[in-house]
Amino acid sequence: MPPTVILPQPDRSLSPYTLRQSTGFTPPQAPLRSRVFFAAAHVVADPLADVTPASPPALDWDATLAYRRHLWSLGLGVAEAMDTAQRGMGLDWPTARELIRRSVAEAHAVGGMIACGAGTDHLPPHAGYTLDQVEAAYLEQIEVVEQAGGRVILMASRALAACARGPDDYLRVYGRILSQVRQPVILHWLGEMFDPHLAGYWGSRSLDDAMETALAIIHEYAAKIDGIKISLLDADREVQMRRRLPPGVRMYSGDDFNYPDLILGDDQGYSDALLGIFDAIAPAASAALQALDADDPSRYRAILEPTVPLSRHIFQSPTYYYKTGVVFLAYLNGHQNHFRMVGAQESARSIIHLSRLLVLADQAGILRDPDLAAARMRHVLALAGIEG
């Protein structure tokens, strides 16, 4: 019999909710080919480490790497040490560096696809950096990724956003970096809803002008660029930019609100994907791509579209707290035995938010064991003083 959980409502009432039976998605039997899917993967904190929110992070390496093997088993690539892994929100560079080294080695061992974030976040936060210092910081992290044998995702830089005076400074820094990388990289345009420190990236608060600068860099250095991930939650702008990319440069959708249509595409092209939500809905993402491989767009839509309300809930404002929902789903689905996060970010969303997340995950068919999910939800509710 399906389990029932007593959930709190926004009006402070309590209501029973009965979970459905698990949908169950079949892992692929062959490599996925219609699109390139990266899941930006979360990290699992060590719950027994004696740390505070201000301490260097402590990771459960076994559970963290096991989750990456789970993603690879579904045919997805792993986007490592990105914002989903709490980069800039608890995951410091020394730990990210070790994460990159371990994950790339694991990817090579199992034949998994991986790309890793390289940025400038090891620079202490202040506004006095020069462009040369930003460039040197980028190259330091790029060297770590390349020496490990990983592909580089060139992350947006808070330090560059702080010191650049206009588009020419971005053209200079990116030009110098791209001229030195060993293999094509993925660029990363992260909107200020994901990181307020990146407002005005590419040298302008006008997104139209910012896009022109990014496109100028891409066209000049197309041979050094595999693609660009944009996370602006603006489907029309993504399509507009996608149509202006040079041949061979991919658009990796980072739009966690509109991904089904963007990935499916139109008669002028489609987006590949590099998404945080794919960490949380990995089995559905894999099944949807299998449907595209089978030339079954109706099946694709039937799988992915029910996940959109869940994703929009997880990524609701303040968007940068979405990591809490991603980790909570991993906990509900049994991929880790606790709901603790680096920097105590498990407290970043309310019990009302988490209760609604359970309902939406159930309705999207994302809960692989409803009895386990219900038991773990009851535990979280009890900690919040809600018994039922």
KOLTISE-430774 format. One record per residue (C-alpha): z, x, y; residue in one letter. Coordinates in Angstrom, 2 decimals, always signed. Example, Ala and Ser with C-alpha at 12.3 -4.5 7.8 and 13.67 -1.06 7.14 Angstrom:
# KOLTISE-430774
<rec up="+7.80" east="+12.30" north="-4.50" rest="a"/>
<rec up="+7.14" east="+13.67" north="-1.06" rest="s"/>
***
This chain:
# KOLTISE-430774
<rec up="+0.00" east="+0.00" north="+0.00" rest="m"/>
<rec up="-0.93" east="+1.43" north="+3.43" rest="p"/>
<rec up="+2.07" east="+2.72" north="+5.39" rest="p"/>
<rec up="+3.37" east="+1.06" north="+8.54" rest="t"/>
<rec up="+4.93" east="+2.88" north="+11.48" rest="v"/>
<rec up="+6.94" east="+1.35" north="+14.34" rest="i"/>
<rec up="+5.37" east="+2.78" north="+17.51" rest="l"/>
<rec up="+6.58" east="+2.66" north="+21.12" rest="p"/>
<rec up="+4.32" east="+0.99" north="+23.68" rest="q"/>
<rec up="+3.81" east="+1.72" north="+27.40" rest="p"/>
<rec up="+5.95" east="-1.32" north="+28.28" rest="d"/>
<rec up="+8.85" east="+0.23" north="+26.29" rest="r"/>
<rec up="+8.53" east="-2.29" north="+23.46" rest="s"/>
<rec up="+8.16" east="-1.33" north="+19.79" rest="l"/>
<rec up="+5.29" east="-2.59" north="+17.63" rest="s"/>
<rec up="+4.39" east="-2.04" north="+13.98" rest="p"/>
<rec up="+1.09" east="-0.37" north="+13.17" rest="y"/>
<rec up="-0.35" east="-0.26" north="+9.65" rest="t"/>
<rec up="-2.55" east="+2.71" north="+8.90" rest="l"/>
<rec up="-5.85" east="+2.37" north="+7.10" rest="r"/>
<rec up="-6.89" east="+4.13" north="+3.94" rest="q"/>
<rec up="-8.34" east="+7.60" north="+4.48" rest="s"/>
<rec up="-12.11" east="+7.69" north="+5.06" rest="t"/>
<rec up="-12.59" east="+11.00" north="+3.25" rest="g"/>
<rec up="-15.45" east="+13.27" north="+4.29" rest="f"/>
<rec up="-17.33" east="+15.43" north="+1.78" rest="t"/>
<rec up="-17.63" east="+19.16" north="+2.54" rest="p"/>
<rec up="-21.18" east="+20.51" north="+2.69" rest="p"/>
<rec up="-22.84" east="+21.86" north="-0.43" rest="q"/>
<rec up="-25.24" east="+24.07" north="+1.53" rest="a"/>
<rec up="-25.25" east="+25.78" north="+4.93" rest="p"/>
<rec up="-25.58" east="+23.38" north="+7.86" rest="l"/>
<rec up="-28.82" east="+23.93" north="+9.76" rest="r"/>
<rec up="-29.73" east="+21.23" north="+12.29" rest="s"/>
<rec up="-27.34" east="+22.43" north="+14.99" rest="r"/>
<rec up="-24.91" east="+25.28" north="+15.59" rest="v"/>
<rec up="-21.35" east="+23.94" north="+15.63" rest="f"/>
<rec up="-18.41" east="+26.05" north="+16.75" rest="f"/>
<rec up="-14.88" east="+24.66" north="+16.64" rest="a"/>
<rec up="-12.61" east="+26.27" north="+19.21" rest="a"/>
<rec up="-9.62" east="+26.91" north="+16.97" rest="a"/>
<rec up="-5.92" east="+26.49" north="+17.77" rest="h"/>
<rec up="-3.17" east="+28.91" north="+16.81" rest="v"/>
<rec up="-0.07" east="+28.12" north="+14.77" rest="v"/>
<rec up="+3.20" east="+29.27" north="+16.28" rest="a"/>
<rec up="+5.92" east="+30.90" north="+14.18" rest="d"/>
<rec up="+8.65" east="+28.23" north="+14.24" rest="p"/>
<rec up="+11.36" east="+30.67" north="+13.16" rest="l"/>
<rec up="+10.71" east="+33.27" north="+15.85" rest="a"/>
<rec up="+13.52" east="+33.69" north="+18.38" rest="d"/>
<rec up="+11.41" east="+33.15" north="+21.51" rest="v"/>
<rec up="+11.45" east="+31.26" north="+24.81" rest="t"/>
<rec up="+8.54" east="+29.84" north="+26.82" rest="p"/>
<rec up="+8.53" east="+33.13" north="+28.76" rest="a"/>
<rec up="+8.50" east="+35.38" north="+25.67" rest="s"/>
<rec up="+5.45" east="+37.04" north="+24.19" rest="p"/>
<rec up="+4.01" east="+34.57" north="+21.67" rest="p"/>
<rec up="+4.82" east="+34.78" north="+17.98" rest="a"/>
<rec up="+2.19" east="+33.43" north="+15.60" rest="l"/>
<rec up="+2.34" east="+32.32" north="+12.01" rest="d"/>
<rec up="-0.56" east="+34.51" north="+10.93" rest="w"/>
<rec up="-0.90" east="+33.01" north="+7.45" rest="d"/>
<rec up="-1.18" east="+29.44" north="+8.75" rest="a"/>
<rec up="-3.40" east="+30.46" north="+11.67" rest="t"/>
<rec up="-5.91" east="+32.21" north="+9.43" rest="l"/>
<rec up="-5.72" east="+29.47" north="+6.79" rest="a"/>
<rec up="-6.87" east="+26.98" north="+9.40" rest="y"/>
<rec up="-9.88" east="+29.13" north="+10.19" rest="r"/>
<rec up="-10.75" east="+29.22" north="+6.49" rest="r"/>
<rec up="-10.54" east="+25.42" north="+6.53" rest="h"/>
<rec up="-13.07" east="+25.29" north="+9.37" rest="l"/>
<rec up="-15.43" east="+27.71" north="+7.63" rest="w"/>
<rec up="-15.18" east="+25.71" north="+4.39" rest="s"/>
<rec up="-16.64" east="+22.77" north="+6.30" rest="l"/>
<rec up="-19.62" east="+24.81" north="+7.49" rest="g"/>
<rec up="-18.39" east="+25.16" north="+11.07" rest="l"/>
<rec up="-18.21" east="+28.32" north="+13.10" rest="g"/>
<rec up="-14.96" east="+29.44" north="+14.72" rest="v"/>
<rec up="-14.77" east="+30.09" north="+18.46" rest="a"/>
<rec up="-11.80" east="+32.43" north="+18.51" rest="e"/>
<rec up="-9.21" east="+33.21" north="+21.20" rest="a"/>
<rec up="-10.50" east="+30.53" north="+23.55" rest="m"/>
<rec up="-8.58" east="+28.06" north="+25.69" rest="d"/>
<rec up="-7.90" east="+25.89" north="+22.60" rest="t"/>
<rec up="-5.91" east="+28.85" north="+21.27" rest="a"/>
<rec up="-3.84" east="+28.56" north="+24.48" rest="q"/>
<rec up="-5.56" east="+31.50" north="+26.12" rest="r"/>
<rec up="-4.11" east="+31.56" north="+29.63" rest="g"/>
<rec up="-1.45" east="+29.03" north="+28.60" rest="m"/>
<rec up="+0.85" east="+31.06" north="+26.38" rest="g"/>
<rec up="-1.44" east="+33.32" north="+24.36" rest="l"/>
<rec up="-1.34" east="+36.76" north="+25.99" rest="d"/>
<rec up="-4.00" east="+39.44" north="+25.61" rest="w"/>
<rec up="-2.15" east="+41.66" north="+23.10" rest="p"/>
<rec up="-1.76" east="+38.70" north="+20.75" rest="t"/>
<rec up="-5.31" east="+37.51" north="+21.41" rest="a"/>
<rec up="-6.57" east="+41.01" north="+20.62" rest="r"/>
<rec up="-4.77" east="+40.99" north="+17.27" rest="e"/>
<rec up="-6.01" east="+37.44" north="+16.61" rest="l"/>
<rec up="-9.60" east="+38.55" north="+17.21" rest="i"/>
<rec up="-9.27" east="+41.53" north="+14.88" rest="r"/>
<rec up="-7.70" east="+39.51" north="+12.08" rest="r"/>
<rec up="-10.05" east="+36.54" north="+12.41" rest="s"/>
<rec up="-13.22" east="+38.62" north="+12.52" rest="v"/>
<rec up="-12.10" east="+40.50" north="+9.41" rest="a"/>
<rec up="-11.39" east="+37.17" north="+7.70" rest="e"/>
<rec up="-14.79" east="+35.80" north="+8.77" rest="a"/>
<rec up="-16.56" east="+38.81" north="+7.29" rest="h"/>
<rec up="-14.59" east="+38.42" north="+4.06" rest="a"/>
<rec up="-15.61" east="+34.79" north="+3.55" rest="v"/>
<rec up="-19.01" east="+34.78" north="+5.26" rest="g"/>
<rec up="-17.87" east="+32.61" north="+8.16" rest="g"/>
<rec up="-19.51" east="+32.39" north="+11.57" rest="m"/>
<rec up="-17.32" east="+33.57" north="+14.45" rest="i"/>
<rec up="-17.55" east="+34.30" north="+18.16" rest="a"/>
<rec up="-14.63" east="+35.54" north="+20.25" rest="c"/>
<rec up="-13.52" east="+35.11" north="+23.83" rest="g"/>
<rec up="-13.55" east="+38.19" north="+26.07" rest="a"/>
<rec up="-12.21" east="+37.79" north="+29.59" rest="g"/>
<rec up="-9.96" east="+39.42" north="+32.15" rest="t"/>
<rec up="-6.61" east="+37.76" north="+31.43" rest="d"/>
<rec up="-4.81" east="+41.05" north="+30.80" rest="h"/>
<rec up="-4.94" east="+41.68" north="+34.55" rest="l"/>
<rec up="-1.57" east="+40.70" north="+36.10" rest="p"/>
<rec up="-2.02" east="+37.58" north="+38.27" rest="p"/>
<rec up="-2.60" east="+38.46" north="+41.91" rest="h"/>
<rec up="-5.47" east="+38.11" north="+44.35" rest="a"/>
<rec up="-6.06" east="+41.74" north="+45.26" rest="g"/>
<rec up="-8.57" east="+42.83" north="+42.61" rest="y"/>
<rec up="-11.92" east="+44.39" north="+43.38" rest="t"/>
<rec up="-15.15" east="+43.48" north="+41.62" rest="l"/>
<rec up="-15.11" east="+46.89" north="+39.93" rest="d"/>
<rec up="-11.67" east="+46.15" north="+38.47" rest="q"/>
<rec up="-12.84" east="+42.77" north="+37.17" rest="v"/>
<rec up="-15.89" east="+44.36" north="+35.61" rest="e"/>
<rec up="-13.77" east="+47.05" north="+33.94" rest="a"/>
<rec up="-11.38" east="+44.40" north="+32.59" rest="a"/>
<rec up="-14.26" east="+42.44" north="+31.08" rest="y"/>
<rec up="-15.69" east="+45.56" north="+29.46" rest="l"/>
<rec up="-12.31" east="+46.45" north="+27.97" rest="e"/>
<rec up="-12.05" east="+43.13" north="+26.17" rest="q"/>
<rec up="-15.73" east="+43.12" north="+25.19" rest="i"/>
<rec up="-15.19" east="+46.48" north="+23.52" rest="e"/>
<rec up="-12.39" east="+45.01" north="+21.40" rest="v"/>
<rec up="-14.62" east="+42.17" north="+20.18" rest="v"/>
<rec up="-17.61" east="+44.40" north="+19.54" rest="e"/>
<rec up="-15.58" east="+47.05" north="+17.71" rest="q"/>
<rec up="-14.13" east="+44.33" north="+15.48" rest="a"/>
<rec up="-17.67" east="+43.20" north="+14.66" rest="g"/>
<rec up="-17.58" east="+39.87" north="+16.49" rest="g"/>
<rec up="-19.96" east="+38.11" north="+18.81" rest="r"/>
<rec up="-18.78" east="+37.86" north="+22.42" rest="v"/>
<rec up="-18.07" east="+34.68" north="+24.33" rest="i"/>
<rec up="-17.92" east="+35.82" north="+27.96" rest="l"/>
<rec up="-15.06" east="+33.69" north="+29.23" rest="m"/>
<rec up="-14.79" east="+32.52" north="+32.82" rest="a"/>
<rec up="-12.47" east="+34.81" north="+34.79" rest="s"/>
<rec up="-9.62" east="+33.67" north="+37.02" rest="r"/>
<rec up="-9.59" east="+37.14" north="+38.60" rest="a"/>
<rec up="-13.28" east="+36.91" north="+39.47" rest="l"/>
<rec up="-12.84" east="+33.40" north="+40.86" rest="a"/>
<rec up="-10.05" east="+34.75" north="+43.09" rest="a"/>
<rec up="-11.85" east="+37.82" north="+44.46" rest="c"/>
<rec up="-15.52" east="+36.82" north="+44.55" rest="a"/>
<rec up="-16.79" east="+35.93" north="+48.01" rest="r"/>
<rec up="-19.95" east="+34.14" north="+46.97" rest="g"/>
<rec up="-22.80" east="+33.90" north="+44.45" rest="p"/>
<rec up="-23.89" east="+37.51" north="+44.97" rest="d"/>
<rec up="-20.59" east="+38.77" north="+43.60" rest="d"/>
<rec up="-21.11" east="+36.78" north="+40.39" rest="y"/>
<rec up="-24.67" east="+38.06" north="+40.11" rest="l"/>
<rec up="-23.38" east="+41.61" north="+40.46" rest="r"/>
<rec up="-20.51" east="+41.39" north="+37.97" rest="v"/>
<rec up="-22.38" east="+39.42" north="+35.31" rest="y"/>
<rec up="-25.46" east="+41.58" north="+35.73" rest="g"/>
<rec up="-23.52" east="+44.78" north="+35.15" rest="r"/>
<rec up="-21.71" east="+43.36" north="+32.14" rest="i"/>
<rec up="-24.77" east="+41.83" north="+30.49" rest="l"/>
<rec up="-26.69" east="+45.07" north="+30.89" rest="s"/>
<rec up="-24.05" east="+46.79" north="+28.72" rest="q"/>
<rec up="-23.32" east="+44.35" north="+25.87" rest="v"/>
<rec up="-24.55" east="+45.31" north="+22.42" rest="r"/>
<rec up="-25.78" east="+41.89" north="+21.33" rest="q"/>
<rec up="-26.47" east="+38.53" north="+23.00" rest="p"/>
<rec up="-23.36" east="+36.75" north="+24.27" rest="v"/>
<rec up="-22.35" east="+33.16" north="+24.91" rest="i"/>
<rec up="-21.57" east="+32.47" north="+28.57" rest="l"/>
<rec up="-18.70" east="+30.13" north="+29.39" rest="h"/>
<rec up="-18.56" east="+27.73" north="+32.32" rest="w"/>
<rec up="-15.17" east="+26.03" north="+32.29" rest="l"/>
<rec up="-14.62" east="+23.28" north="+34.85" rest="g"/>
<rec up="-11.52" east="+23.11" north="+37.00" rest="e"/>
<rec up="-10.26" east="+20.08" north="+35.03" rest="m"/>
<rec up="-9.69" east="+22.57" north="+32.19" rest="f"/>
<rec up="-8.39" east="+25.32" north="+34.48" rest="d"/>
<rec up="-7.71" east="+24.67" north="+38.19" rest="p"/>
<rec up="-7.83" east="+28.43" north="+38.83" rest="h"/>
<rec up="-11.58" east="+28.33" north="+38.15" rest="l"/>
<rec up="-12.46" east="+25.99" north="+41.01" rest="a"/>
<rec up="-15.57" east="+27.19" north="+42.80" rest="g"/>
<rec up="-16.83" east="+29.28" north="+39.90" rest="y"/>
<rec up="-20.26" east="+30.87" north="+40.33" rest="w"/>
<rec up="-19.48" east="+31.16" north="+44.05" rest="g"/>
<rec up="-19.56" east="+27.54" north="+45.22" rest="s"/>
<rec up="-17.59" east="+24.30" north="+44.95" rest="r"/>
<rec up="-20.94" east="+22.52" north="+44.89" rest="s"/>
<rec up="-21.82" east="+22.13" north="+41.22" rest="l"/>
<rec up="-25.51" east="+22.01" north="+42.12" rest="d"/>
<rec up="-25.29" east="+25.38" north="+43.86" rest="d"/>
<rec up="-23.09" east="+26.81" north="+41.11" rest="a"/>
<rec up="-25.67" east="+25.80" north="+38.51" rest="m"/>
<rec up="-28.41" east="+27.58" north="+40.43" rest="e"/>
<rec up="-26.42" east="+30.82" north="+40.34" rest="t"/>
<rec up="-25.67" east="+30.49" north="+36.64" rest="a"/>
<rec up="-29.32" east="+29.76" north="+35.88" rest="l"/>
<rec up="-30.44" east="+32.74" north="+37.94" rest="a"/>
<rec up="-28.22" east="+35.01" north="+35.83" rest="i"/>
<rec up="-29.43" east="+33.42" north="+32.59" rest="i"/>
<rec up="-33.11" east="+33.78" north="+33.45" rest="h"/>
<rec up="-32.74" east="+37.39" north="+34.56" rest="e"/>
<rec up="-30.76" east="+38.43" north="+31.47" rest="y"/>
<rec up="-32.08" east="+35.94" north="+28.90" rest="a"/>
<rec up="-32.49" east="+38.65" north="+26.25" rest="a"/>
<rec up="-28.74" east="+39.33" north="+26.42" rest="k"/>
<rec up="-27.67" east="+35.67" north="+26.27" rest="i"/>
<rec up="-27.45" east="+33.55" north="+23.12" rest="d"/>
<rec up="-26.43" east="+30.47" north="+25.07" rest="g"/>
<rec up="-24.08" east="+28.96" north="+27.59" rest="i"/>
<rec up="-21.16" east="+26.63" north="+26.93" rest="k"/>
<rec up="-20.43" east="+24.27" north="+29.80" rest="i"/>
<rec up="-17.27" east="+22.20" north="+29.92" rest="s"/>
<rec up="-17.66" east="+19.98" north="+32.97" rest="l"/>
<rec up="-17.32" east="+16.55" north="+31.27" rest="l"/>
<rec up="-20.58" east="+15.62" north="+33.02" rest="d"/>
<rec up="-23.30" east="+14.66" north="+30.53" rest="a"/>
<rec up="-26.08" east="+14.29" north="+33.09" rest="d"/>
<rec up="-25.44" east="+17.76" north="+34.50" rest="r"/>
<rec up="-25.43" east="+19.29" north="+31.03" rest="e"/>
<rec up="-28.80" east="+17.70" north="+30.23" rest="v"/>
<rec up="-30.19" east="+18.80" north="+33.58" rest="q"/>
<rec up="-29.16" east="+22.41" north="+32.95" rest="m"/>
<rec up="-30.26" east="+22.32" north="+29.31" rest="r"/>
<rec up="-33.81" east="+21.45" north="+30.34" rest="r"/>
<rec up="-33.96" east="+24.47" north="+32.64" rest="r"/>
<rec up="-32.78" east="+27.11" north="+30.19" rest="l"/>
<rec up="-35.31" east="+29.75" north="+29.16" rest="p"/>
<rec up="-36.72" east="+29.58" north="+25.61" rest="p"/>
<rec up="-34.28" east="+30.87" north="+23.03" rest="g"/>
<rec up="-31.13" east="+30.29" north="+25.10" rest="v"/>
<rec up="-28.94" east="+27.56" north="+23.64" rest="r"/>
<rec up="-26.91" east="+24.94" north="+25.44" rest="m"/>
<rec up="-23.52" east="+24.72" north="+23.75" rest="y"/>
<rec up="-21.94" east="+21.45" north="+24.72" rest="s"/>
<rec up="-18.33" east="+21.72" north="+25.77" rest="g"/>
<rec up="-18.22" east="+18.06" north="+26.78" rest="d"/>
<rec up="-15.37" east="+16.52" north="+24.81" rest="d"/>
<rec up="-16.17" east="+13.08" north="+26.29" rest="f"/>
<rec up="-19.90" east="+12.73" north="+25.57" rest="n"/>
<rec up="-20.70" east="+15.02" north="+22.65" rest="y"/>
<rec up="-22.40" east="+12.55" north="+20.23" rest="p"/>
<rec up="-25.32" east="+11.82" north="+22.57" rest="d"/>
<rec up="-25.58" east="+15.38" north="+23.86" rest="l"/>
<rec up="-25.75" east="+16.85" north="+20.36" rest="i"/>
<rec up="-28.19" east="+14.20" north="+19.12" rest="l"/>
<rec up="-30.37" east="+14.93" north="+22.15" rest="g"/>
<rec up="-33.64" east="+13.39" north="+23.28" rest="d"/>
<rec up="-37.35" east="+14.11" north="+23.09" rest="d"/>
<rec up="-36.85" east="+17.11" north="+25.40" rest="q"/>
<rec up="-34.12" east="+18.85" north="+23.43" rest="g"/>
<rec up="-30.51" east="+18.77" north="+22.28" rest="y"/>
<rec up="-27.24" east="+20.61" north="+22.69" rest="s"/>
<rec up="-25.50" east="+22.69" north="+20.08" rest="d"/>
<rec up="-21.72" east="+22.53" north="+20.37" rest="a"/>
<rec up="-18.66" east="+24.66" north="+21.05" rest="l"/>
<rec up="-15.85" east="+22.14" north="+21.26" rest="l"/>
<rec up="-12.08" east="+22.00" north="+21.14" rest="g"/>
<rec up="-12.21" east="+18.51" north="+19.68" rest="i"/>
<rec up="-14.05" east="+19.88" north="+16.65" rest="f"/>
<rec up="-10.82" east="+21.66" north="+15.69" rest="d"/>
<rec up="-9.15" east="+18.25" north="+15.43" rest="a"/>
<rec up="-12.04" east="+16.31" north="+13.85" rest="i"/>
<rec up="-13.59" east="+19.12" north="+11.82" rest="a"/>
<rec up="-14.31" east="+17.10" north="+8.65" rest="p"/>
<rec up="-16.05" east="+14.39" north="+10.69" rest="a"/>
<rec up="-18.02" east="+16.97" north="+12.68" rest="a"/>
<rec up="-19.18" east="+18.57" north="+9.44" rest="s"/>
<rec up="-20.16" east="+15.22" north="+7.92" rest="a"/>
<rec up="-22.05" east="+14.27" north="+11.07" rest="a"/>
<rec up="-24.05" east="+17.48" north="+10.98" rest="l"/>
<rec up="-24.78" east="+16.89" north="+7.30" rest="q"/>
<rec up="-26.21" east="+13.51" north="+8.33" rest="a"/>
<rec up="-28.48" east="+15.21" north="+10.87" rest="l"/>
<rec up="-29.60" east="+17.64" north="+8.20" rest="d"/>
<rec up="-30.51" east="+14.61" north="+6.09" rest="a"/>
<rec up="-32.45" east="+13.10" north="+9.04" rest="d"/>
<rec up="-30.02" east="+10.17" north="+9.22" rest="d"/>
<rec up="-29.10" east="+9.67" north="+12.91" rest="p"/>
<rec up="-27.55" east="+6.26" north="+12.19" rest="s"/>
<rec up="-25.07" east="+7.84" north="+9.80" rest="r"/>
<rec up="-24.46" east="+10.60" north="+12.34" rest="y"/>
<rec up="-23.53" east="+8.05" north="+14.99" rest="r"/>
<rec up="-21.41" east="+6.01" north="+12.60" rest="a"/>
<rec up="-19.32" east="+9.12" north="+11.91" rest="i"/>
<rec up="-18.99" east="+10.64" north="+15.37" rest="l"/>
<rec up="-18.88" east="+7.71" north="+17.76" rest="e"/>
<rec up="-15.49" east="+6.40" north="+16.48" rest="p"/>
<rec up="-14.02" east="+9.81" north="+17.29" rest="t"/>
<rec up="-14.87" east="+9.57" north="+21.01" rest="v"/>
<rec up="-11.91" east="+7.33" north="+22.01" rest="p"/>
<rec up="-9.63" east="+9.80" north="+20.24" rest="l"/>
<rec up="-11.19" east="+12.76" north="+22.03" rest="s"/>
<rec up="-11.06" east="+11.08" north="+25.43" rest="r"/>
<rec up="-7.38" east="+10.36" north="+24.82" rest="h"/>
<rec up="-6.59" east="+13.93" north="+23.78" rest="i"/>
<rec up="-8.49" east="+15.32" north="+26.78" rest="f"/>
<rec up="-7.17" east="+12.85" north="+29.35" rest="q"/>
<rec up="-5.86" east="+14.23" north="+32.64" rest="s"/>
<rec up="-4.23" east="+16.72" north="+32.96" rest="p"/>
<rec up="-7.06" east="+17.88" north="+30.70" rest="t"/>
<rec up="-5.67" east="+21.38" north="+30.12" rest="y"/>
<rec up="-2.83" east="+19.88" north="+28.06" rest="y"/>
<rec up="-5.27" east="+18.78" north="+25.39" rest="y"/>
<rec up="-4.06" east="+21.58" north="+23.11" rest="k"/>
<rec up="-0.92" east="+19.55" north="+22.39" rest="t"/>
<rec up="-2.95" east="+16.74" north="+20.84" rest="g"/>
<rec up="-5.07" east="+19.14" north="+18.81" rest="v"/>
<rec up="-2.01" east="+20.80" north="+17.30" rest="v"/>
<rec up="-0.31" east="+17.44" north="+16.73" rest="f"/>
<rec up="-3.28" east="+16.28" north="+14.65" rest="l"/>
<rec up="-3.16" east="+19.48" north="+12.61" rest="a"/>
<rec up="+0.50" east="+18.72" north="+11.93" rest="y"/>
<rec up="-0.17" east="+15.08" north="+10.99" rest="l"/>
<rec up="-2.91" east="+16.21" north="+8.61" rest="n"/>
<rec up="-0.71" east="+18.75" north="+6.83" rest="g"/>
<rec up="-2.41" east="+21.92" north="+8.04" rest="h"/>
<rec up="+0.94" east="+23.21" north="+9.33" rest="q"/>
<rec up="+4.47" east="+22.20" north="+8.46" rest="n"/>
<rec up="+5.81" east="+21.82" north="+11.99" rest="h"/>
<rec up="+4.89" east="+20.62" north="+15.48" rest="f"/>
<rec up="+5.87" east="+23.68" north="+17.48" rest="r"/>
<rec up="+3.54" east="+25.47" north="+19.89" rest="m"/>
<rec up="+3.26" east="+28.73" north="+21.74" rest="v"/>
<rec up="+5.08" east="+28.40" north="+25.06" rest="g"/>
<rec up="+6.78" east="+25.18" north="+23.92" rest="a"/>
<rec up="+3.63" east="+23.25" north="+24.79" rest="q"/>
<rec up="+4.51" east="+20.58" north="+22.22" rest="e"/>
<rec up="+6.45" east="+18.98" north="+25.08" rest="s"/>
<rec up="+3.35" east="+18.69" north="+27.29" rest="a"/>
<rec up="+2.48" east="+15.15" north="+26.14" rest="r"/>
<rec up="+4.73" east="+12.10" north="+25.94" rest="s"/>
<rec up="+5.81" east="+10.24" north="+22.83" rest="i"/>
<rec up="+3.70" east="+7.31" north="+24.08" rest="i"/>
<rec up="+0.66" east="+9.61" north="+24.22" rest="h"/>
<rec up="+1.30" east="+10.93" north="+20.70" rest="l"/>
<rec up="+1.81" east="+7.42" north="+19.32" rest="s"/>
<rec up="-1.52" east="+6.29" north="+20.72" rest="r"/>
<rec up="-3.11" east="+9.44" north="+19.32" rest="l"/>
<rec up="-1.97" east="+8.46" north="+15.82" rest="l"/>
<rec up="-3.61" east="+5.05" north="+16.16" rest="v"/>
<rec up="-6.89" east="+6.44" north="+17.47" rest="l"/>
<rec up="-7.01" east="+9.15" north="+14.80" rest="a"/>
<rec up="-6.47" east="+6.49" north="+12.14" rest="d"/>
<rec up="-9.19" east="+4.28" north="+13.59" rest="q"/>
<rec up="-11.59" east="+7.26" north="+13.65" rest="a"/>
<rec up="-10.91" east="+8.02" north="+9.99" rest="g"/>
<rec up="-9.49" east="+11.44" north="+10.81" rest="i"/>
<rec up="-6.17" east="+11.15" north="+8.92" rest="l"/>
<rec up="-6.74" east="+12.62" north="+5.47" rest="r"/>
<rec up="-3.40" east="+11.39" north="+4.02" rest="d"/>
<rec up="-2.06" east="+8.29" north="+5.80" rest="p"/>
<rec up="+1.28" east="+8.44" north="+3.96" rest="d"/>
<rec up="+1.88" east="+12.02" north="+5.09" rest="l"/>
<rec up="+0.78" east="+11.23" north="+8.65" rest="a"/>
<rec up="+3.10" east="+8.22" north="+8.78" rest="a"/>
<rec up="+6.06" east="+10.21" north="+7.44" rest="a"/>
<rec up="+5.51" east="+12.97" north="+9.99" rest="r"/>
<rec up="+5.05" east="+10.49" north="+12.82" rest="m"/>
<rec up="+8.35" east="+8.84" north="+11.90" rest="r"/>
<rec up="+10.04" east="+12.25" north="+12.06" rest="h"/>
<rec up="+8.67" east="+12.93" north="+15.55" rest="v"/>
<rec up="+9.71" east="+9.47" north="+16.67" rest="l"/>
<rec up="+13.22" east="+9.96" north="+15.31" rest="a"/>
<rec up="+13.55" east="+13.16" north="+17.33" rest="l"/>
<rec up="+12.67" east="+11.06" north="+20.40" rest="a"/>
<rec up="+15.41" east="+8.57" north="+19.52" rest="g"/>
<rec up="+13.13" east="+5.94" north="+17.98" rest="i"/>
<rec up="+14.17" east="+4.77" north="+14.55" rest="e"/>
<rec up="+12.16" east="+2.34" north="+12.51" rest="g"/>
***
